[in-house]
Structures are given as C-alpha cells and as structure tokens.
Amino acid sequence: ATDESKNDYNDENEGIEVYLRIRPSKKPSGYFSRDDFDEKRLTFNVPKRKGLIVNNSRTSYSFQFSNIIDEEATQEEVFRSVGASAVRNAIGGFNSTIFAYGQTGSGKTFTITGGPDRYIDRGIIPRAISMVFKEIASRPDINYTCYVSYLEIYNENGYDLLSEEHAESTTLEEMQRVHLMEDESGNYHFKNLSIHPVSNEEDALNKLFI
C-alpha cells in the first residue's frame, strides 16, 4: 500500500508547472525522443528537406517539462500527476488552475472532460469534483460550501454555459457575454457569470454534463 497523500502532494510544487501528454498514434512520426538521462526532457529532430538549395536551418530542439506523460498513461495516472495536488491546494485555500493547450485533435477534451463511453475514461474535471467531495467528507470539523460556474471562452469572448439564456439560445453570439472586471482592491470578478450551489458530487456532475 502507498500513502496517497504523499504521492499526490508536494509542498515544493509552487508556481506554474507544464506537463506534456503524448497522444497514442498508429503511425508515430519518430521525430521526437525522451532524453536518456533526463526523463522530463523531450528532443525533436526535424529532418532537413533534400534539394539543391543549401539548408543550414536548425534541426534539433529540446524542451524541459515538469513531467512527461507517455502514451500508455491511464486517465487515473494523468489525474494523479496533474490534478490531485491542484485540488488539495484549492481546498487548502490557494488558487489553482489547470488548462489544456494544444492543436485541434490533440486530446484536450479527452484529458480534461474524458471519454463518453467508459467510466475509467473520465477526465480531470469529473475526477477533481469527486476528489473535492471526498476531501470534504474526510474533514467533518470544517464547514464547506461549494459552488459551480461553467465559463466558455471562444474567440476571446466569455459565455456562461449554465445561464438560462444558454438553454434558449441556438448560438453563442446570441448570449450575453461575460466580462472580467477588477475592483479597487485588485480583485477580479466575472460580470454576468452565474454561480450555482452544489451539495454533492452528483449535483456538480449534472452541471458539468448539462
């Protein structure tokens, strides 16, 4: 047996961390490889174009990450590596954010939300919600109140996906936009973003998959 809290949380992890998840491919390009001595470093070797013109462009690029998640990693392993410590930090009173960045088809939605067919394929958000309520249940001496908001950013505009207006609108453009505002104390607020109280995991998941 392992001590899950020690595996998932590290007090030294502060600031921004960058993780690379490699999507499985039936036809790997063979252009990249992990460093033999540093497993958190990835090297890309771009082949030169053959021709009569002299090509002195750079062909090797090396990138360092907080961790590299390979093609064989399960959704549970991804969450343990990326999401669990962020959830504990949030419950402990620290702002925590996880977002996926990548080109179309790279697996962002699968990583964050999960697959539609199998329970084991659920992504970071549903696993984080589950963990939040498990952590709350394990701390009966503390009173927690949970709220859910669902904000979509599209073409640099924000939209509330849980608003009544969203259910009645056929396109995002018809919806009222959410605006980021700063008060005199330097705190940020979202204007037109609804907040919904949730009492358990099922309530929260129903908001996510509404």
Secondary structure, 3 states (H helix, E strand, C coil): CCCHHHHHCCCCCCCCCCEEECCCCCCCCCCEEECCCCCCEEEEECCCCCCCCCCCCCCEEEEECCEEECCCCCHHHHHHHHHHHHHHHHHCCCCCCCCCCCCCCCCHHHHHCECCCCHHHECHHHHHHHHHHHHHHCCCCCCCCEEECCEEEECCEEEECCCHHHHHCCCHHHCCEEEEEECCCCCEEEECCCCEEECCHHHHHHHHCC
